[in-house]
């Protein structure tokens, strides 16, 4: 029962987990705050910061707008029209989620090496981010009723106005939530924009950190970036406002009319096909073309490739273990108890969702240097960064898999003579285990694709697949990068796609 | 054999009182049905007896064992009370036999992990328990492969595994279809009786309560309004509310005079039902009549003249909606043979003794 008061030891553990994950960030903020007003105003007054800020905001805005423009019509076509092979199209629409942005950028650069600047970054990021709009809007359209549209039509409004009056208010929250995801994604984006040479806050942070005499400047930039992310989250929340719960699950069966495409069919099929084709088909195609070139195969260093793969696996599995250990008390609290403390703890746990990887990386650099210098540039700190970054995924998995264990199972176990802790191990944890393991695996495969924090924190000489792919691509060695990209797709992108629930969310109820 | 007794049990969920000074004595070996509308606290009462919910105050004892007293609380795992929840709650990672073996586990001192359960799942006692509910052949099935009725039987066998003196059943038949439901409750009744186990059954279905239980406790808003055998609860409900809840009732205002009440339906000998002393003559009371006590006749002089207003036909009998000439509305249950059509002029008479309540 959700009304029970949370046991104190569990709350303490959850608070400790929250503290562990947020201390590095707090440290970063404190460090910036204590760096002295003079230094701060000087850094903020520099020419570069307004320009970087402008670039970042422009890119985030442009990508969000184009994603909404592509994603909402795509979602409509997938749910409300008589498309052939809908299930297949729905899966295809989710595919770009599996491709890390830098891999898409790699594919396009390998094909057109002159791509760079705002347009290039906007183009590639739009391709990668469209599913963040398409999937939630399609889900909202599936549960939305078109009955209101019908009423509007009978009252004399045309089809477009009827849609705006009837269906749009029902999918507006999903569109806003998707836009928030896109916006945060672009703010924290590093790999693709760096490869496409468009200067934004994240790339400047990386640069400032690289020129190690100026690390305070990197910290200030990181704080600006976090402030920007916080602003976006607040803006989304206030835009969503009270409309949020106005159209909650209708009673019983949802009816909607299915539209015949008729002469719009060619345009419709083009729209649903174009994004996946450009975001996934093109880069993967280029990748395999490069991979199979004689030159690539001749230069391939199998030992290095295997070493990078092994490093990637070891680091990401370590990260997954840390994420699950940290997430466990928070997930248990969130699944089984309610109350203000529980809500606060849970939202702190989800904090990393809005945190750019490069900020987490940077804050851990500072924190480890200041507190435990022995750990600086060790695999432990990197795995820990993965743990912090992807803890929200682990919390989500733990929460939902525990939520699916009926409390009546625990009741029965107690009456059969098992104590609270025995019941937890023999029943609750046992029944939730597959879900928690799947969550851990999801964290691992997501961590494999992580780039910015990895670049900052990796131990010298330890290269992962993502780092190798990135450094070779930025040196325009597209052929040499191809094997790393291929292995990354095989070990991370494909399992991530099947685990992430993106496919499940996409295909739900389309039969 | 031991009596379960609750005295002055109070339970709060958060700020609100869910049970208010509940007193209940369950005779050993009997089956008690707790019946009431949803939200009346009947499931909370069951959970409190099982120890899954803490009482704020009051005593609960089973024979000489104190389960709850002065705010002290015996953990549910130490109470040895069987629990059959509404959703059956079979452990999804265990087979049918392993579910039952899980029940044998803790008190047998054995572990409840999957491996030891697999070993114990073919113990003679497990087979015996499954045979009791007629499911030996399904021992190796997984819970997902069972029908609703089968799942409830397994849950019962598992609850019996701890050799409880008392089994609590929380609306175990609610999710079943009516035919299966009737069959299963007769079976459960017989099984508890042969095992000599006391049972408490929570249900919101008053006909289920009346048909299956030795005693019925009627609850509303956290209080037990009446406890008694089914005929006494139906035949002599403690309040008009109970009368309405356990069956159809016609309640009319009337005037008390010497053990009889005069109302729109004429004079009827009536019994005073209240803890208050019988009223003086001429005092207004509430008269309760069961619809089957109202005899409808055509073309007779005796009785109150009325018109049939509506007919609701159910097959084995029918309920006639009547409007007396003074405008009073009531209803009468008649056999299908006595069916009349709407608009018929009739006379209405009361057969037998009625009940009178304070207004």
Interface residues (C-beta under 8 A of the other chain):
Chain A: X3 X406 X408 X409 X411 X412 X413 X414 X415 X416 X417 X418 X419 X422 X426 X427 X430 X431
Chain B: X13 X14 X47 X50 X51 X52 X75 X76 X77 X78 X79 X80 X81 X82 X83 X85 X86 X87 X89 X91 X92 X93 X102 X103 X105 X106 X107 X112 X113 X114 X155 X158 X159 X161 X162
